[in-house]
């Protein structure tokens, strides 16, 4: 039996070709509860950065397609945004894109070295773990042990 796709996965299938036509890429799709509201958020990116016009163009192009697909009967707020500084890195594709760049890692629990946070350069990744180069050498971290990995690109601010 085929596995049922999540709403976020189905939105991604709709959004990817629209973003490509607009010269953008979809960084992430989120559908879930924030506070008391349901949110559907498409995060877009492009090499030279995202502006408000990009968000507006994507929103206008993809919103009617999502409505037409009738993915949920629950009310939700729809947003299109840029990843911004400190973007979360969650998917295998995102780990590949961010390779060679600085990351901040927070673990769910302290590791064997009694550390819970690391900063370094993302060197490589697999489906199960990733390796960063820190001031103290390289460290391979299990993705299952991570609370979050995010871009460490806001040090200048």
C-alpha positions in Angstrom: 0.0 0.0 0.0 1.3 3.5 -0.9 2.3 5.7 2.0 0.1 8.7 2.4 1.9 12.0 2.0 1.7 14.7 4.6 0.1 18.1 3.8 3.6 19.7 3.8 4.8 17.1 1.3 1.9 17.7 -1.0 2.3 21.5 -0.7 6.0 21.0 -1.6 5.0 19.2 -4.8 2.8 22.1 -5.8 5.3 24.8 -4.8 8.5 23.4 -6.3 7.6 24.0 -10.0 6.1 27.4 -9.3 9.2 28.5 -7.5 11.4 27.2 -10.3 9.3 29.2 -12.9 10.0 32.3 -10.7 13.7 31.7 -10.4 13.4 30.6 -6.8 13.8 27.4 -4.8 11.8 26.1 -2.0 13.9 25.8 1.2 11.2 24.4 3.4 7.5 23.8 3.8 5.9 23.8 7.2 2.3 22.9 8.1 1.5 22.7 11.7 0.4 24.4 14.9 2.1 27.6 16.1 0.4 28.8 19.3 -3.3 28.3 18.7 -3.2 28.7 15.0 -2.5 26.4 12.1 0.2 27.7 9.8 1.2 26.8 6.3 4.6 28.3 5.5 6.6 28.0 2.4 10.2 29.3 2.8 11.8 30.3 -0.5 15.4 31.1 -1.4 17.7 32.1 -4.2 21.5 32.7 -4.3 21.3 36.5 -4.2 18.8 36.5 -1.4 15.0 36.9 -1.1 13.1 40.2 -1.1 9.5 41.1 -0.4 8.7 41.0 -4.1 9.9 37.4 -4.3 7.6 36.5 -1.4 4.7 38.3 -2.9 5.2 36.8 -6.4 5.4 33.3 -4.9 2.4 33.8 -2.7 0.2 35.1 -5.5 1.3 32.3 -7.8 1.0 29.3 -5.5 -1.9 30.2 -3.1 -4.7 29.6 -5.7 -3.1 26.2 -6.6 -3.0 25.1 -2.9 -6.6 26.2 -2.5 -7.6 24.3 -5.6 -5.8 21.1 -4.3 -8.1 21.3 -1.2 -5.5 19.7 1.0 -7.3 20.4 4.3 -10.6 21.6 5.6 -9.0 23.2 8.7 -8.5 26.9 8.7 -4.9 28.0 8.5 -2.7 31.1 7.9 -0.7 31.0 4.7 2.8 32.6 4.6 5.7 32.8 2.2 9.0 33.9 3.7 12.7 33.9 3.3 14.9 31.6 5.4 16.6 34.5 7.0 19.7 34.3 9.2 20.0 31.3 11.4 17.9 29.1 9.1 17.2 25.6 10.3 18.8 22.8 8.4 16.7 19.7 8.6 16.5 17.7 5.3 19.2 15.8 3.5 19.0 18.3 0.6 19.5 21.2 3.0 22.6 19.5 4.5 24.0 19.2 1.0 23.3 22.8 0.1 24.8 24.1 3.4 28.0 21.9 3.2 31.2 24.0 3.7 29.4 26.7 5.7 29.2 27.4 9.4 26.5 25.8 11.6 25.4 25.8 15.2 24.3 22.5 16.6 22.3 21.9 19.8 21.9 18.3 21.0 18.9 17.0 22.8 21.1 15.8 25.7 24.8 16.2 26.6 27.1 13.9 24.7 29.9 11.7 26.1 32.1 14.9 26.4 29.4 16.7 28.4 28.7 19.0 25.5 25.3 20.1 24.3 26.2 22.8 21.8 28.7 22.8 18.9 29.8 25.4 16.3 31.8 24.6 13.2 31.8 24.1 9.5 29.5 21.5 8.0 31.9 19.1 6.2 29.7 16.1 5.2 26.4 14.4 5.8 24.6 11.1 5.4 21.0 10.1 6.0 21.9 9.3 9.6 24.6 11.7 10.7 26.8 14.7 9.7 30.3 15.9 10.4 31.4 19.3 11.4 34.9 20.7 11.8 35.2 22.6 15.1 38.1 24.4 16.8 38.9 21.1 18.5 38.8 18.9 15.4 36.1 17.1 13.5 33.0 15.7 15.2 30.4 13.3 13.7 27.0 13.8 15.2 23.9 11.5 14.9 20.9 13.4 13.4 18.8 11.5 16.0 20.6 13.2 18.8 20.0 16.7 17.5 17.5 19.3 18.8 18.4 21.5 15.9 21.1 22.4 13.4 21.0 26.0 12.0 23.1 28.2 9.9 25.6 30.1 12.0 25.5 33.1 9.7 24.5 35.9 12.1 27.8 36.5 13.9 28.3 39.9 12.3 25.1 41.3 13.8 
